[in-house]
């Protein structure tokens, strides 16, 4: 009887120990993110974001919201949870956590910044999200205003629009997108044609479709929202060809494709794979670069350009003693890929990441100005140009 009671006590002890261990593990898991706060974890790659980490919050009326953002950026094992959670989600369902990302055919990645629940992806390409009349009037009105102000100064103005990746590679999206619908880009170019036929508007959609059909190499990156150097080169040729026709350039463009070797090298992934999905080295992709067969004395790359800032705008200036003329380009992230090629054609090229700014134009006295805006950023043109009343020197 005593022996039986002894075994019963031992069983009760181990049962208690088992319950305590389960509770300890449970609360340990809950406490781990706090105990490991702000420290590096065991993720193969660090989670990326298109913003800076939130700093520790100070005392303010919105302290709870700031604290939550700060904690979410720094809790323990954050990178590992994001990385392995993202991989598990795609392996299990074939779709990412981030519903603005579409995994298309052959694992091409696409980003739909305007996606909302209850609607299909890429509503602009489906003709379901046209620009409102007020938006369209402001966009084209701003472009016409810039054109006429610069025309009065004897400065040529060119509006250039590279297409979105899903516009050019719609067959890779993996969804049926209707043909023949009117998109916001169609609205803008048609309204420009009516409002100001003299405004030089360069729609790169047909140019890049032709380039894609003629080339065996991708001209956009598979895991990124941007074109690669080969796609940018096709865009550059279209721009430079118009500059030659308008006698802004007094000779053919210096950069010609036969003068380059097209190289493809594997790389971990572009902004969609790395910044939006935190999946470096998960999807196959390659970087396409153009390497000159013979080094050119006039070629200047971004690393050797002088940099400055003006307000919120980042400025790069390229000086090239082998060329003539002055040009400015106001651009978004797509425009960065154009700069090394345009820099070969002008004695001075000034690149501004931001809106058209009359004060900067007056200070640099260019012969021509390009405003480059990718298709998905057309709505940003509702913001008026800066200081455009007096762009003449």
Secondary structure, DSSP 8 states (H G I E B T S, - for coil): -HHHHHHHHHHHHHHHHHHHHHHHHHHHHHHHHHHTTTS--S-SS----SS-------SSTTHHHHHHHHHHHH-TTHHHHHHHHHHHHHHHHSS-SSTTEEE-GGG-EEE-TT--TTS-S-TTTTT-S---HHHHHHHHHHHHHHHHHHHHTT-EEEEEE---HHHHTGGGSSS---SS---HHHHHHHHHHHH-TTSEEEE-HHHHHHHHHH-SS-SB-TTSSSB-HHHHHHHHHHHHHHHHHTTSSSSS-S--GGGEEEEEEE-S--HIIIIIT--TTTS--EEEEEEESS--TT---GGGSEEEEETTEEEEEEE-TTS--EEEEEE-GGGGGTHHHHTTT-SEEEEEESS-BHHHHHHH--SEEEEE--GGGGGGGGS--BSGGG---
